[in-house]
């Protein structure tokens, strides 16, 4: 549920904060007052397309924030964790910030995310339906998705099984296509793979530590003189001519040992000096050994340089590490074997292809059978909903394509058909439905899917356009029915819809200091009655229109 919406410098809105409650909320006002702008701001939070044109004239940026109640579905919390967002058990905060420079910053619970991530998360919180949202019903390619939404877990399992088999089938087809290229391409590929395999084999690669070891050895050889000089100087200081450090420490040790019996502190000093003396002797011996073992081999240095260059070239061509190069080597060996023994591999692929095809068709047929079963249930549900919307004579059908073909989402395409009037055969919904009929179809679908989708906030932006009379009242009742399962925010010009709402906001434009501002006020009582009367009568509100508004509100209370 959307609990609070904060909008700053968006179109004609300078600074606006609205708190929302559950149930059904309507936003009304004159055309151009800014009602749809508020929904556009919510659309921005839902991951909608952003443009610097949305920023209020004269401002540098716009900021839109939405505070939502955290839905109970565990999938959203898991999704947020996957994207590194800390989920709050009580709320979700979405934020979108646009600047005139084109910078676009999106956040979820304070964590910066991409617009795609914002859109995915918002999909569990907001569902916006506007005058153009009927396009989902107008697009036959979306009808399969809508039918699957109505299905149960067994249908979803078949959908997933088919999708997995289809991907496997496509992979096998791709492998077959790659093998069945012309002979000249095969010869060229064989030459290239043979060269690459020989190049990698000749390198006699060890492991990922080889380069590190070589670099360390190169450092030693390149700094031979400095290292030798340092060791020689150290040895001379420790154990050179008379008066060296070890001899001097030895004299000191003899002196302290002569008085160590006179006190505990002298014994401790003697012990420390003795330890230092023998440690210095060990250091001198180690230094002497290091000097004796040192040798400079210019040929070895050149050999290391060549080896490092070889590894560099192999990394540039075949992978960032020895492990990746070896992995590439194994893959091209397999590819070379496949091309060189094409007929044998094609035979194996054909067997895999036949098996995958059979499994795909069998699963696809089960999927179609299940979809037909679900379609019959959907047809009955839609018919019942349409009756409540005064389309009782309309016939709704889910029509499956008679042609069976392997497709990405099943063997048969489908489309929604409708016959609005008695005596007419059903025809594609997208071709014959009027604006009012499409509004009612969308509401019928939304009423059916509300409980299965789990969306917490549904927004209707003037979906009641093109209807009047008793149909308007039926649409009002249906929108209110949807609000029993999800929070509903609705922009409307219909008095019937406004009257049945649980909460009512009035939107109007104000001009101050030659600038236009949008003002929002939550209304009730007399103000609400007056606004509904305006919606009924237009510019001139009369006693009759007030009486009519009061009657509508009374009827709405009884309906609820």
N, C-alpha and C positions, 0 to 999 in steps of 0.2 A: 504493500500500500504506500502511495506517495503521501508523506506526512507534511512536507514543507517544500516549497519551491522558491528559490531566490534568484532574481534576474536583475542584472545591472548593465545599463547601456546597450540594450538590445532593441534595434529598430526604434520605435517611438517610446519605448519604456526606458526611463532613466534609472529608477531604483525601486524594485518591487519585491515584496516578500508575502507569500500566501501560505496559510496553513490549511490543510485539507483533512477531512474526516472520512470514515468508511461510508459505505452505501453509495447513493447516487448524488452527484454534485453537478449542477448546471451553471454555465456561464452565458449570460445574455447581455444584450446591448445593441446599439445601432450598428449598422454595417460600417466597417472601417474603424471601429472604436479600439480594436486591438485584441479581440477575442482569439482569433487564429494565430496571432503573434505569440500569445502565451503557449499555445499548443506547439508552435514552431520551436519555441525555446525548449520544450520537453523533448521534441523530436531531435534537437541537437544533443541532448543528454543521452538519447537512445542510439547515438552514433550516426545521426543524419549528416548529410553533406554540409560542409561549412564554407562560408564565404565572408570576406571582409566587408561585403555590402550589408551584412547583418548588423554591423557595429553602428551604434547611434552616431549621427553626424556630429563631428567636432570632438569625438572621444577617441582614445588610443586603443582601447580594448573592450570586449564584452565578456562577462563572466556569468555562467549559469550553473546553479547548484541545485541538486535534488536530494532530499533526505527521505529514504524509503525504509519501511519496516522490513527486517530480514525475514524472507519467507521460510516456511518450515521445511521445504524440500531440501534434502541433504546434498543434492547434486550441485547446487549453487555454491555452497561452502567449499566443496571439493574443487570446483572449477577455480574459485578465487585462490585457493592454496596452490594450485598448479601454476598459476601466473604470479606467485610470490606476493599475493595480497593477503593481509591479515584479516580474516573474517570476524566481524563483530556479531555476537549472538543476537543482538537486538536491532541493528540498523545497518544500512548500506548508504554510503554517500557518493553520489556521482557528481563530477565537476567537469565542465568544459570551458576553456578560456581561448578566445580568439583575439589576435592583435592585428592592427592595420598593416603591419609588416608581413602578415601571412603566417605568423607563428601560431601553431595550434597545439595546446597542451590539454591532455585529458588525464583525469585522476579517478581512481576508485579507492575509497577509504584512505585518501592521502597519498596513495602510491601511483606514480606516473605510469600509464599504460598506453598502448597504441589504440587508435580508433577502432580497429577490428576487435580488440579485446573488450573495449567499452561496449561495443555493439553486441557482442556475445553475452556479456553479463546483463546488459539492459534488457536483452530478450527474455530473461526470466522475471523481469520486473514490470515492463511496460509493453502494451500492445496498442498501437495508434491506428485508428481507422478514420480516414477522411473521405471527402468526396471522390478522391482519386483512388482510394483503397479498394474500390470495387474491381480494380484491375486484376486482383487475384482471382476473382470469379470469372472475369472476362478472358483470362488466359487459360486455355485448356490444359497446358502443360502443368499448371498448378493444381489441377483437379485431382490427380493421382496422390499428391502430397496431402490434400485435404481429406481424401478418403482414408488414407493410412492413419491420419490423426485420430480418426473415429474408431480405428481397430483396437483389438486387445493385444495382450502380450504374445499370444500364439501367432498373430499376424506379424508383429514386429520381429519375432524370431525368424519367420520365413523371409521377411524383407532383408534381414541381416545375412541370412544364409545365401540368398540369391546374390546380394551385393558381393560377398566374398567369392562365390563361384564365378561371377561375371569378371571380377578382376583377374582371377586365375586364368580364365578362358582367354581374356585379352592378352595376358602375358604370353601364353602359348602361341597365340596367333602372331604376336610380334616376333617371337623367336623363329617361327616358320617363315615369316616374311623376310627376316634378315638372312636366313639361309638360302632362300630362293631368289637371290639377286643374280644378275648375269655373271657369266664365267669370268669375264675380264675384271670385274670388280672383285671377285673372289681371289684371283691371281694377285692383284695388287694388294689385297688385304693380307694374303699369305706372306708376301715379300716383307711387308711392314712388320707383321707379328714375328716373323723369323728373325729379322734384324734386331728387334727389341729384346726378344728372348736371349739371343746370343750376347747382346750388349750387357744385359743383367747377369747372365751366367759368367761371363769373362771377369766381371767385377768381383766375383767370389765374396759376396757380402757376408759379414759376420753378424753383429747385432747392433742395437741402437747405441751401445756404449763405445763402439769402435771410434767414432769421430771424436768423442770426448778424450779418449786415450791418446789419439794421434795429436790432438791440439796441445795436450799437456807435454807430450814428448817434443813437439816442435818448439814449444816455449823454452824447454830446457836447452835444446841444441842452439837455438837462436841467441840465447843469453849465456853461452858456455863460458866466455872470458870473464864476465861479471861474477858468475857463480864461483868459478875457480879462484878468482882474486879474493872473494869474500871468505871462502873456506881457508885459503892459505894464510890470510891475515889473522883469522880466528885461531888457527893452530899455532901460529908464531907467538901470539899473545899468551896462549895457554901453556905451550910447552916448547918454546924456542930456546934461545941462548940463555945463559945464566941470568937470573933475575926475572924469569917469566912468572906468570900469575900463579901457576900451581906451586912452584918453588916458594914463592912468597907466602902463600896460604899454608904451605907445609911448615915454614918457620913459625908462623903464628900459632899453628896447631901444637907444635912442640912447647911453645911458651905457655899456652893456656893449660896444657896437660900437667905442667910442673906445679900448678897452684890449684888444680881441681879438687884436691883433698881438703882444701881449707874452707869449702862451703858449697851448699847445694847449687847456688846460682852459677858458680864457676864450673861445676860439673855439667850443667845444662849448656853453658857456652862451649865447653870442650866438645860436647856431643854434636852441637849444631855445626861447629867448624869442621869436625871430623866428617860429617855427612857431606858438607859442601866440598871438602877436599876430594873425597872419592867420586862425587858426582862430576866434578871438573875433570878428573882423570878419565871417567867414562866418556865425557863429551870430547875430550882430546882424542881418545882412541877412535870414536865414531867419525870425527872430522878427518883423521888420517885415512881411515878406510874409504870415506867418500872421495877424497883427493885421489887415492890410488885407483879407484874404480872409474873415475871420470875419463872420458875419451871423446874426442870430437870427430864425427864422421860426416863430412860434407855430403857424401853420396846418400846417406840415410836421410838427411834433411831434405834433399831434392826428391827422394822417394816419397817422403811424407807429403810434401807439397803436391806432388802428382796424384797421390791417393785421395787427398782432400778435395782436389779439383774434380776427380772422377765422381766422388760421392756427391759433390755439389751439382754436377750435371745430371746425375741420376735423380736427385731430389727434384730438380727443376722439371724434369720430364715425367717422372712416374709417381712421385709421392713425397710428402713432407718428411718422412722418416724411413729408416731401413725396413721397419715392419710394414709400412704402407707400400713400399717398393716391392717387397716380397709378395704381398697380397695381390698387387697388380700383376706380378710375374705369374702367379698361379692362375689368375683369371684369363690371361691371354694364352696360356698353355691350353686351357680348356677350350677357348675360342678357336685356336689353331687346330686343335684336334677335331672340333666340330666341323670346321670348314673343309679340312683335309679328308674327313670321312663323312661328307655331307649326306650321302645316300643312307648310311646307317643311322645317322642322327635324325634325318627326316622321317625314317621309318618309326623310330622311337617317339618322335614328336607327334606323328600321326596317331599313334596308339593313345598318347596322353590327350591329344586333341579330341579323339572319339570319346574317351572316358569323360573328359570335362564337359563336352557337348551334351552327352547323355544326362549327366548329373544336373547340368544347368537347365535343360529342358524339363526334366522331371520336377525339379524344385520350382521352376517357373510355372508349370502347370498347377502345382499345389498352391502356389501363391495366387494365381488367377482365380482358382476355385474358392480360396479363402476370401479374396477381395470381392467376388460375386456375392458371397454370403454376407459380408459386411455391407456391401452396396445395398442389398435388399433392406437391411436394418436402417441404413441412412435414409433411404427413400421414404420409409414409413415415418421416421423422426421428422424429416423435412416437411412431409405432407402435414403432419400434426401442427408443426410450428406455423406453416403457411396459412392453415385454417384460422389460427388465432390472429393472423395479420390480414384477414379478409381476402385471402387468395385460395378459398376453399375449393374452387373449381379448377385450380391449376394442378397439373400433373408434373411431377418431378421424377426424372429417371437418370440412372447412371448407365451410360451406354458404352459397352466394351467394343473395341475394334475387333472385327472378325478375323483379321490377318494376324497370324502368329509369327512374330519375328523376335530374334534376340535383341533386346534393347537394354540400356543401362539399368533400368529399374523394374523390369518385368518383360513378359512375352507379349502382353497386350496393352495398348494405350487405351485410355478411357476419357470420356467427356461427359459433362453434366448437360442434360437436355431438359427442356421445360415446354409445356403447352399451357400458356396462361388462360386460355379460353376453351370451353367445351366444344367438341367437334373438330378441333385442330390437332394434327399429329405433333408429337414432341419434336422440337428443333433445338439446335445448339443454343445454350443459354447466352453465350457471348454475342449471338447474332440477332436475337429477337427481343430480349428483355429491355423494358423501358427503364428510365432512371429510378422511378418509384418502385418498380418491381425488383430492380437490382438492390435497392436499399433494403427491401423486405427480405430478399434472399440472403443478403449478407447478415442481417439481424437473426434470421432463422438459424443460419450456420453458426453464428457467434453464440447464440443461446445454447446450441447443442455442444459446442466445443469448449465452452467456458470451464466446465467442471473437469475436463480431461487435460486441458493445457496447463493449468496451474498458474496462469499469469495473475499477478496481484493487482495490477492497475490497468484498466482498459479505458482508452480515450476515444470518444466519438466526436469527430469534427464535422458537424452539419451533415450527418448521414441521413437525416430526415428530409433532405432537399427533394422537392418534387412530389410531396404527398400532402394530403389535407383531409379534413373531415374525420370520418370514423377510422380511416386508415392511420391518421395522425395519432389518434388515441390508442390504437392498437400498437403502434410503434413505441409510444410512450410506455405502455404497459410492458412491452417486451424488453426495452432498455432497463426498466426498473427490475425486471426479473433477472437480468444478467447481473445487476448490482447486488443481488443476494448472495452471489458466489465470489464476486470480485469487486473491488472498488471501481466505480465508473465516474469519469469526468466527461461531461458532454457539452459541446457548444451547440446551441439550437436557436432557431427562430420560431419554433412551434410553442404556443402557449400550453398545449397539452403536455408536452415533455417537461416544460419548466414547472408546471403545477405538481406533477407527480414526484418531483425530485425531493431528496431529503435535505439538501443544502443548496443555497442559491447565491451566486455572486453576480453583481451587476458591474459591467465594464463600460466606461465612458472616456471620451477624450476631453482634455482640458488644454486651453492655450494660455500660457503665461510668459510674459517678456518675449513675445514673438517666437516661442518654442512650444511644441505640442507634447503633451504628456498623457500617459494612460493611467487612469485611476480605477482601482478595484475596491468594491465595497461588498461585504457579505450582508445580504438583506433578509428581512423577515417581516412578519406582521403587515402593517399598512404599506410599507415601501414595496414589499414583494407583490402584494395585491395590485398596486399601481403599475408595477413593471409588467405583470402579466396582462393587465388591461391595455397597456401600450402595445404589447405584442399582438393583441387581438384587434385593436382599433386603429393603430397607426399613430399619427401625430396628435390627433385630438382625442383625449380621454373623456368619456362621458359617464354619466351615472349608470347607463345601461352596460357599458363595457366593464365598469367596476363590479357591477352585479354579476356579470358573466364570469369575471375572473374569480370572484368569491365562490361562485357555483363550481367552477373547475377545481378549485382547491378543496372544496368539500367532497366532490366526487373522487378526487385523488386520494383523500384520506380513507374513504370507504374501500377504494380499490386496493390500497396497501394493506 
